[in-house]
Amino acid sequence: MGDLLLGALALMLVFEGLLPFFSPRRWREIFLRATQMTDGQIRFIGLTSMLIGLSLLLLFGG
């Protein structure tokens, strides 16, 4: 189980690094826009992201 979690973390870091690597200017714009969001908006995005991830795990994770 630990190897699976470590692999998932590694894959997440690879995906998280794609935008700043290939388009740092666009990443900076997105980051600046995120700093102007309210806490509620950021929480909603986080909740939505978690629910989509959980759904994908349940559908395709076995």
Secondary structure by P-SEA (a helix, b strand, c coil): caaaaaaaaaaaaaaaaccccccaaaaaaaaaaaaaccaaaaaaaaaaaaaaaaaaaaaccc
